[in-house]
Amino acid sequence: MISTRGRYALRVMLDLAENDSDKYIPLKDIAERQEISKKYLEIIVKDMVTGGLIAGTSGKGGGYKLTRAPHDYTVGEIIELMEGSLSPVACLADKGYACTRKKVCQTLPMWEEFDKLIHDFFYNKKLTDLIN
């Protein structure tokens, strides 16, 4: 399940894309348009800045903006930054996971197929695909 962190991060990215300019957009403006608590968004955008999805600056004229063109972002990278791995099982989510049953696991091919479907679905959707 995608949490509010992932869903709200996607909404912030869409808001920044739709209001794309050379200027930084104040978080209070994003919070108002998206009807999300500014306090909660402060926590989310901090991780987004650290992850390189957006740039932020404080003070007069401060706010947030995209670091790349909207069409250069995938939904998958946004969600995974906020949620962690989207893999359905631990042995696929953590490459270092040592499963003793890997060689005999009858369900592994199914999980790998499902993992690929999830990955391809979100990573083939661009931020601009979501803009009306």
Backbone as a ProteinNet text record, in pm:
[ID]
protein_1_A
[PRIMARY]
MISTRGRYALRVMLDLAENDSDKYIPLKDIAERQEISKKYLEIIVKDMVTGGLIAGTSGKGGGYKLTRAPHDYTVGEIIELMEGSLSPVACLADKGYACTRKKVCQTLPMWEEFDKLIHDFFYNKKLTDLIN
[TERTIARY]
84	0	89.8	52.4	124.8	69	158	116.3	89.2	43.4	20.5	150.9	264	393.1	415.9	395.9	415.9	313.7	189.4	82.6	98.8	131.4	148.2	272.6	379.3	500	467.5	388.3	347.4	264	176.3	95.3	182	283.6	376.1	448.2	494.9	566.3	475.8	351.5	257.1	229.6	214.8	190.1	308.3	428.6	547.4	556.9	521.8	526.3	423.4	304.1	197.5	222.9	295.3	325.2	472.3	529.1	671.7	711.9	813.3	870.3	1013.6	1083.8	1221.1	1225	1110.8	1105.6	1070.1	1111.7	1075.5	930.6	858.5	718.3	707.8	649	636.5	555.8	599.9	532.4	389.9	365.9	229.7	134.6	183.6	99.7	66.1	166.5	144.9	46.4	68.4	-18.2	-162.8	-183.3	-318.8	-383.6	-311	-367.1	-398.7	-312.7	-328.5	-412.4	-447.7	-526.2	-459.3	-329.6	-247.6	-183.5	-170.9	-107	35.3	63.9	198.3	302.5	268.1	359.7	397.6	299.5	326.3	408.7	377.5	453.6	598.9	624.9	763.1	848.1	791.3	862.3	885.9	785	792.9	892.1	884	972.6	1118.8	1142.7	1280.9	1344.1	1270.8	1320.6	1332	1242.9	1246.8	1368.2	1403.9	1523.6	1648.2	1652.9	1766.3	1781.6	1670.7	1672.5	1698.3	1707.5	1739.4	1623.1	1501.4	1386.7	1353.9	1370.4	1340.4	1451.6	1454.9	1548.8	1468.5	1525.6	1456.9	1548.8	1489.9	1564.1	1473.3	1535	1454.6	1473.4	1395.1	1403.4	1309.4	1327.3	1242.6	1260.4	1150.8	1155.6	1184	1179	1209.8	1094	1123.4	1023.7	1090.9	1019.7	1068.3	1045.6	1130.8	1112.6	1174.1	1134.5	1187	1334.5	1409.6	1551.1	1569.8	1464.6	1469.4	1337.5	1332.3	1207.7	1104.9	976.7	873.7	874	903.7	902.1	1020.6	1116.2	1232.7	1211.8	1098.7	1068.6	976.9	1003.7	909.7	834.2	712.5	633.1	705.2	768.7	839.1	948.3	1028.7	1137.4	1084.6	973.4	913.6	859.1	782.8	722.9	829.6	927.8	1030.9	1115.3	1139.8	1214.6	1139.2	1009	928.4	888.8	871.4	818.9	923.9	1034.4	1128.7	1089.7	1144.5	1121.1	973.4	932.8	795.6	784.2	893.5	892.5	797.5	726.9	625	679.5	802.6	858.6	1001.6	1044.4	1174.8	1290.8	1282.3	1395.6	1420.2	1321.9	1339.1	1364.3	1311.4	1328.3	1470.5	1533.9	1668.4	1761.4	1845.2	1935.2	2031	2056.6	2145.1	2073.6	1944	1864.4	1906.3	1942.9	1989.5	1876.5	1805.3	1695.9	1749.9	1732.4	1782.2	1698.1	1581.1	1492.3	1495.2	1578.7	1576.9	1584.5	1669.5	1688.3	1570.7	1490.1	1378	1242.3	1242.4	1117.8	1031.1	916.4	824.7	747.9	743.7	668.3	754.5	887.1	975.8	949.7	933	905.6	780.3	678.2	556.3	585.9	660.8	694.3	782	872.5	958.5	875.4	780.3	692.4	609.1	552.3	472.1	558	678.6	771.8	802.2	823	851.2	730.3	610.2	489	477.6	499.4	491.8	597.8	720.9	831.1	803.5	770.3	747.6	630.1	524.5	408.2	446.9	511.8	543.7	661.5	758	873.5	849.3	742.7	707.4	606.8	563.7	474.5	558.8	550.9	621.5	530.1	590.1	514.3	418.3	462.7	379.2	260	265.5	151.5	32.8	59.7	-45.6	-106.7	-45.1	-95.2	-204.5	-320.1	-434.4	-410.5
-116.9	0	124.9	220.5	347.1	437.9	488.1	571.6	715.4	796.3	937.5	1005.8	962.2	1022	1011.5	893.4	872.8	947.2	941.1	1008.6	1160.3	1213.4	1358.3	1406.3	1328.5	1365.4	1376.7	1284.1	1287.7	1413.1	1449.1	1570.6	1696.2	1698.1	1812.2	1823.6	1711.1	1712.4	1760	1714.3	1759.4	1908.4	1956.2	2098.2	2180.5	2136.1	2208.5	2204.2	2091.4	2078.9	2169.4	2173.9	2255.7	2405	2440	2580.4	2609.2	2531.9	2538.4	2679	2728.3	2857.6	2858.6	2965.2	2977.3	3014.7	3054.4	3098.2	2982.1	2994.9	2897.2	2920.8	2812.9	2821.6	2798.8	2893.7	2878.7	2754.5	2686.7	2565.6	2594.3	2712.1	2745.4	2749.1	2791.3	2794.6	2652.3	2564.7	2424.8	2361.3	2383.5	2324.6	2369.5	2495.9	2547.8	2485.7	2483	2426.8	2278.4	2208.2	2063.2	2023.4	2121.3	2096.4	1992.3	2015.6	1930	2018.8	1968	2041.8	2084.2	2212.2	2263.3	2194.2	2169.4	2100.9	1963	1889.2	1755.2	1764	1861	1877.7	1914.6	1987.4	2022.7	1897.9	1796.6	1670.1	1599.8	1597.9	1528.6	1596.2	1728.7	1797	1790.3	1779.9	1765.2	1639.7	1529.3	1404.9	1416.7	1491.9	1510.1	1592.3	1691.3	1771	1683.7	1610.1	1520.8	1419.2	1370.1	1272.5	1331.7	1464.4	1530.1	1550.6	1524.4	1545	1692	1768.9	1911.5	1988.5	2118.3	2208.6	2302.9	2340.1	2431	2539.7	2653.1	2764.3	2837.2	2896.1	2967	3117.2	3190.9	3336.4	3395.3	3525.9	3596.5	3534.4	3504.2	3440.1	3291.2	3238.1	3097	3005.8	2879.9	2778.5	2659.6	2597	2474.5	2478.6	2407	2392	2259.5	2215.7	2091.8	2108.7	2000.7	2004.9	1964.7	1906.9	1864.8	1901.9	1883.1	1906.2	1801.3	1837.2	1743	1609.1	1610.5	1484.7	1393.2	1444	1363.1	1285	1301	1229.2	1111.2	999.9	888	880.5	830.9	811.9	713.3	613.2	512.8	570	660.5	716.4	801.3	869	952.2	863.9	763.9	675.9	597	543.4	464.9	549.5	673.9	760.6	776	789.9	814.1	685.6	578.5	454.7	346.2	356.6	244.8	150.5	32.9	-64.5	-95.1	-110	-148.4	-299.6	-371.3	-516.1	-582.5	-684.7	-746.9	-842.2	-888.3	-983.4	-942.9	-980.5	-939.6	-984.9	-1103.7	-1154.1	-1072.6	-999.1	-912.8	-767.9	-728.5	-590.6	-564	-664.8	-649.4	-746.8	-694	-779.3	-859.1	-812.6	-882.9	-987.2	-1000.3	-1094.9	-1237.1	-1312.9	-1450.2	-1548	-1586	-1681	-1821.6	-1906	-2043.3	-2126	-2079.5	-2154.4	-2105.1	-2008	-1945.6	-2047.5	-2147	-2244	-2339.9	-2354.2	-2448.1	-2378.7	-2247.9	-2172.9	-2180.4	-2240.3	-2254	-2125.5	-2036.4	-1912	-1796.3	-1810.6	-1701	-1648.8	-1734.6	-1680.9	-1592.7	-1630.7	-1549.5	-1412.9	-1411	-1284.7	-1198.5	-1259.8	-1183.8	-1120.9	-1195.9	-1142.8	-1026.6	-1043.9	-937.9	-814.8	-834.9	-725.7	-647.2	-717.9	-653.4	-571.8	-626.6	-553.5	-422	-427.8	-307.9	-206.9	-255.4	-167.1	-101.1	-182.7	-129.3	-32.3	-62.9	25.6	164.5	172.1	302	371.7	296.5	359.4	397.3	348.4	390.1	504.4	547.9	664.1	785.7	885.9	1011.6	1105.6	1196.8	1296.7	1368.8	1397.2	1468.4	1385	1253	1168.9	1192.7	1242.7	1263.8	1403.3	1491	1628	1632.1	1683.8	1690.5	1793.2
0	0	0	-78.8	-85.4	24.6	109.9	222.2	177.8	272.7	241.8	202.6	259	221.9	71.5	17.9	-125.4	-208.6	-167.8	-243.8	-238.7	-121.4	-109.1	-183.1	-181.1	-255.4	-404.1	-453.3	-593.6	-621.5	-528.5	-545.2	-542.8	-456.7	-453.6	-587.5	-638.7	-766.8	-880	-879.3	-981.2	-969.1	-846.9	-824	-876	-845.1	-892.1	-1044.5	-1103.5	-1249.5	-1315.7	-1259.4	-1318.1	-1299.5	-1196.7	-1169.6	-1196.6	-1288.2	-1320.2	-1363.7	-1298	-1334.9	-1285	-1313.3	-1264.8	-1117.6	-1063.8	-924.9	-833	-708.3	-606.6	-564.5	-541.8	-503.5	-352.9	-280.4	-135.2	-96.9	6.8	52.6	96.4	152.8	195.8	76.4	-39.4	-159.4	-205.7	-202.3	-240.7	-143.8	-14.9	88.8	70.2	40.4	19.9	-103	-214.4	-337.7	-322	-251.1	-237	-114.8	-33.4	87.5	177.2	201.3	286.3	391.8	511.7	620.1	581.2	599.3	569.8	657.3	783.2	876.5	823.5	776	723.9	595.8	511.2	387.3	414.8	521.9	556.8	575.8	637.3	659.1	525.8	442.1	314	219.8	206.7	112	155.8	285	332.8	271.2	273.3	213.7	61.7	2.1	-142.7	-184.2	-103.3	-130.4	-113.1	-2.5	23.5	-88.7	-140.9	-249.4	-386.5	-395.8	-522.3	-617.5	-572.9	-660.6	-678.7	-570.4	-574.9	-507	-533.9	-467.3	-380.4	-268.6	-178.3	-130.2	-100.9	-43.8	53.9	154.6	255	240.3	317.5	312.9	210.4	187.5	90.8	-48	-111.5	-242.7	-233.6	-112.3	-91.3	-125.9	-126.6	-157.7	-222.1	-315.3	-377.7	-527.7	-599.9	-743.7	-787.1	-905.1	-959.9	-994.9	-988.7	-1027.4	-1173.3	-1233.1	-1373.2	-1440	-1568.3	-1641.8	-1598.4	-1593.3	-1548.3	-1622	-1751.3	-1827.1	-1794.8	-1718.1	-1680	-1550.1	-1486.8	-1362.6	-1391.4	-1324.3	-1331.6	-1199.1	-1206.9	-1086.6	-994	-1052.7	-973.8	-886.1	-940.3	-859.9	-745.3	-768.2	-663.5	-551.3	-589.3	-488.7	-413.2	-484.6	-415.8	-321.6	-356.2	-265	-133.5	-142	-22.9	50.3	-22	36.2	57	-13.7	-14.5	-127.3	-124.4	-230.7	-248.2	-372.7	-404.3	-425.2	-407.5	-427.1	-327.9	-374.1	-289.5	-182.2	-197.6	-100.5	-65.3	54.6	107.3	19.7	-36.7	-114.8	-242.2	-288.5	-405.3	-364.8	-251.3	-204.4	-159.1	-101.2	-46.5	-118.2	-206.7	-286.7	-198.8	-78.5	13.8	98.8	80.2	159.1	124.2	222.9	202.2	231.3	129.2	144.5	119.8	216.4	204.4	107.4	73.1	-16.3	-160.8	-189.8	-322.2	-437.1	-424.3	-533.2	-549	-445.3	-452	-439.6	-432.5	-412.5	-537.8	-522.5	-635.6	-664.6	-567.6	-588.3	-636.5	-630.3	-668.5	-809.9	-910.6	-1045.4	-1050.4	-973.3	-968.9	-907.2	-795.6	-729	-818.5	-891.8	-983.7	-1094.9	-1146.7	-1251.9	-1198.7	-1080.4	-1019.3	-990.7	-940	-912.4	-1040.1	-1149.5	-1277.8	-1325.1	-1307.2	-1346.1	-1269.4	-1137.9	-1054.9	-1098.4	-1112	-1150.2	-1285	-1383.8	-1517.9	-1521.5	-1446.6	-1444.3	-1394.5	-1278.2	-1219.2	-1287.2	-1335.6	-1398.3	-1544.2	-1602.3	-1738.2	-1739.6	-1623	-1612	-1576.8	-1659.7	-1635.2	-1556.3	-1486.1	-1412.9	-1506.1	-1626.4	-1723.4	-1770.7	-1756.6	-1792.7	-1699.6	-1579.8	-1480.2	-1487.3	-1562.9	-1572.7	-1677	-1638.1	-1731.4	-1838.6
[MASK]
++++++++++++++++++++++++++++++++++++++++++++++++++++++++++++++++++++++++++++++++++++++++++++++++++++++++++++++++++++++++++++++++++++

